[in-house]
Every structure is written in structure tokens, then in C-alpha cells.
Amino acid sequence: MNKGLHDFPEMPLALLHVKMLRVNPQLATELYYDRDVLHGYINQNLLRFNICQEIVVIVVFNAVAQGEGAVFFLDGPGGSGKTFVYNMLLALVRRNGHVAIEVTSSDIATLLLEGG
């Protein structure tokens, strides 16, 4: 809306330099993925899905591609391929130049995801 803190006298002004506030390293990282590498990863792994994984990827990616707001939870026992599905979804979204930020319930799970 082209307004800053100085437009609202009741708000305290930030002490940090303005340029420091504009830098977002996570966003910068998300915007600089090599799309050719992502395309190769997708092509290499596309045929490795079982039918359930394929359905999940199609449904979730279609929701993303169509700009629909949605929340998805993927649940399954260890070794069922959840991380594989997550990484494929992240690659598909990032390949199209979009930002994909993964959120997990534990630090260990985050380390298994590309960009985590």
C-alpha cells in the first residue's frame, strides 16, 4: 500500500537499517533454483511412483497450478515414500519458478526435504 512506519505515528520506528529489512535469504534461495536440474530430477523420478503416490502428486500439484487454496496432510508408515512425494512436489513447484517452503513438525524431517 506504499506506506511505511513513519505514516503511523503511534507505531515505534524500527532500529534496523531499512536495507537489512529487505533482505530475505530464504526467499532469495527459493528464487534461484536451477530449473534444468529440477527438470532432470522430475524426469528421472516420474516413473518411480506407485499409484497412490502418483494420485497425491497429481491432486496437490493441480491445486497449486490452479491457484486454489488448500491444506494437504500426507500420512503413512515409515518407508512408504512420503519424503519422495514431498521432494517431487517441491521440485515441480520450484521448476515453474514458484516459491515452495516446506514446513514439518520436526527438524529431522526438514533435513530430509530438498531445501530444508
N, C-alpha and C positions, 0 to 999 in steps of 0.2 A: 504494500500500500504506500510505498515511498515515505515512510515515517520512521523516525529514529527515537531513541530515548529522550533526546532534547525536546521533542514535541509533547512530552508528557511531564510537566514539572514535578508532579508528585512521585515520579519514579526516580530512584537513585541512578546516577550515571555509572557505567562500567569503568573499572580501573584499568582493564587491559587495553592495549593498543588495538585500534579498530582492525588493522590488517590481520592480527592474530585471530580475531574472531571469524574472519572469512575463510581461514584455512581449515579444511576438514579432511584429514588424511584418509579416513575410511572411504569417504566419497570419492576422493581422488583415485584411490586404488581400484574402486569399482568401475571407474570410467576408463581405465587403461588396460583392461584385459585384452590379450591378443586374440582377436576373433578367429584367425586362421587356426590357432592352436585349439580353441574351443570347438570349432567346426570338425577338426580331426578327431578330437575326443568323442564327440557325439557320433560321428560316422563309425568309429571303431567299436563303440559300445552299444549302438542301437539294437543290434541283433541278439544281444545277450539277455534281454528282458524275458522274464516269464510272463504269462498272460496277465496276472494280477498287477505286476509292476508296470506293464505297458498301459493298462487301463488307468492307473493312478497318474502316470506321466501325461497321458492324453487329456484327462479331465482337468488336472491342475494347470497344465500349460495352456489349454484353451481358455480357461478362466483368466489367466494372466494376459494372454494375447488379445482377448476381447475387452480388457479393462474392467472386468467385473470385480467387485469387492467380494472377497470370500476368505474364510479361515478353514484350513485343512489340517487334520491331525493324522499322522501316519503311525500306526501301532502294529507291532508284530514281535515275535520272539527273536532273540539274538541269532544272527546268521540268515535272516530272511531277506536281506538285501535293502534294508531301509536306507542305509548310508549311500548305497549305489544309486537309488532313486533320487535322493536329495541332491547328490552331486550332479546327476544328469539334469535335473530341473534347474539347478543353479547355472549350469553351462548353457542350457537352452535360453534362459532369460538373458544372461550376460552376452551371449553371441549376438543377440539383437540390439545390443547397446544399452540395455536397461540395467538398472541397479537392483541387485539381489543381495539382501543382507539376511544371513541365516541367524536364527535365534534358537537356542537349545536350552535344556534345563540343567545342563552340567558343562563344566569346562572341558571335560574329557570328550564329550560328544562333539563339541565345537571343533576340537582339534582334528577330528576325522573328516570334516567338511572342507571342501576347497574354498580357501579364503577365510577360513575360520580362525 
